[in-house]
Amino acid sequence: MEIRVRFEVDDVELSALHALAFGSGVQVQPWGARLERHALTWIGAFSDDRLVGFVQVCWDGGAHAFVLDTAVHPDHGRQGIGVRLVRAATDEARAAGCEWLHVDFEPHLAGFYLDACGFSPTDAGLLELRG
């Protein structure tokens, strides 16, 4: 397994991984352009040059960074890939001078983010803007 930071993004490949990881239909998204414009960094896990894991870090340009889109191919789950990705994201945010790394997650992922990745629980709010 190889971890690559700010790798050259293939929109089709990343869209397919995202769809598999999140159980949605594949809709090709402009990942490369979006990441270049908005992300502090992004990190991929590759097995035989095939993308099997991904995470991005967005930020406010200052002290706060945000983990988004942590995804691991279902065939490669439960092998520590997600933890390696989040740890690499943490290292990248720290190296950029960020003081805080935030993550939002659904309750069933608490063990992953809190126990395996070392985040602390916080209260947060969410406002849906669709519809």
C-alpha positions in Angstrom: 0.0 0.0 0.0 1.4 3.4 -1.0 0.2 6.7 0.4 0.5 9.7 -2.0 0.0 13.3 -1.1 -1.5 15.7 -3.6 -1.5 13.0 -6.3 -2.7 13.7 -9.8 -6.4 13.1 -9.6 -8.4 11.1 -12.2 -12.0 12.4 -11.8 -13.5 9.2 -13.1 -11.4 7.0 -10.7 -12.1 9.1 -7.7 -15.8 9.5 -8.5 -16.1 5.7 -8.7 -14.3 5.2 -5.4 -16.5 7.8 -3.7 -19.6 6.1 -5.0 -18.5 2.7 -3.8 -17.5 4.0 -0.4 -20.6 6.0 0.2 -23.1 3.7 -1.5 -24.2 6.1 -4.1 -24.5 6.0 -7.9 -21.4 7.1 -9.9 -21.6 10.7 -11.0 -18.3 11.9 -12.3 -17.4 15.0 -10.4 -14.7 17.6 -11.2 -12.5 16.4 -8.3 -9.2 17.6 -9.6 -10.3 21.2 -10.2 -12.3 21.3 -6.9 -9.3 20.1 -4.9 -6.9 22.5 -6.5 -9.2 25.4 -5.8 -10.4 24.5 -2.2 -8.2 21.9 -0.5 -5.2 22.4 1.6 -4.2 18.9 0.6 -5.6 15.5 -0.5 -4.2 12.1 0.0 -4.7 8.8 -1.7 -3.9 5.2 -0.9 -2.9 3.1 -3.9 -2.6 -0.6 -4.3 -0.8 -1.6 -7.5 -1.4 2.0 -8.8 -5.1 1.6 -8.2 -6.8 4.2 -6.0 -8.3 2.4 -3.0 -8.5 5.2 -0.4 -8.9 8.9 -0.3 -9.2 11.9 2.1 -9.1 15.6 1.6 -8.3 18.4 4.0 -9.9 21.8 3.5 -9.1 24.9 5.6 -9.8 28.4 6.4 -6.3 29.6 5.4 -5.4 29.9 9.1 -5.7 27.8 12.2 -8.6 25.5 11.2 -8.5 22.5 8.8 -11.3 20.1 8.1 -11.2 16.4 7.1 -13.7 15.6 4.3 -14.6 12.6 2.1 -12.6 9.9 3.9 -13.3 6.9 1.7 -11.9 3.4 1.4 -12.8 0.9 -1.3 -15.0 -1.8 0.3 -12.7 -4.6 -0.8 -9.9 -2.9 1.2 -11.8 -2.1 4.3 -10.7 -3.0 7.8 -7.0 -3.0 6.9 -6.0 0.3 8.5 -6.0 2.3 5.3 -8.5 4.9 6.6 -6.5 5.4 9.7 -3.3 5.9 7.7 -5.0 8.4 5.4 -6.4 10.4 8.4 -3.0 10.3 10.1 -1.3 11.6 6.9 -4.0 14.3 6.7 -3.2 15.3 10.3 0.5 15.5 9.5 -0.1 17.7 6.5 -2.5 20.0 8.4 0.1 20.3 11.2 2.9 21.0 8.7 0.8 23.8 7.1 0.6 25.5 10.5 -3.0 24.6 11.4 -3.8 24.4 15.1 -7.1 22.5 14.9 -8.3 19.7 12.7 -12.1 19.2 12.6 -14.1 16.3 11.4 -17.9 15.7 11.3 -19.1 12.1 11.2 -22.1 9.9 11.6 -22.5 8.1 15.0 -21.5 4.7 13.6 -18.0 6.2 12.7 -17.3 7.4 16.3 -15.0 4.4 17.0 -13.0 5.2 13.9 -12.5 8.9 14.4 -12.5 9.1 18.2 -10.7 5.8 19.1 -8.6 4.9 16.1 -7.7 8.4 14.8 -7.6 10.3 18.2 -10.2 13.0 17.7 -12.1 14.4 20.7 -15.9 14.5 20.7 -17.4 18.0 20.4 -20.8 19.4 19.9 -21.5 20.7 16.4 -24.4 21.9 14.4 -25.6 21.2 10.8 -28.0 23.1 8.6 -29.2 21.5 5.4 -29.2 24.0 2.6 -30.8 21.8 -0.1 -34.5 21.9 -0.9 
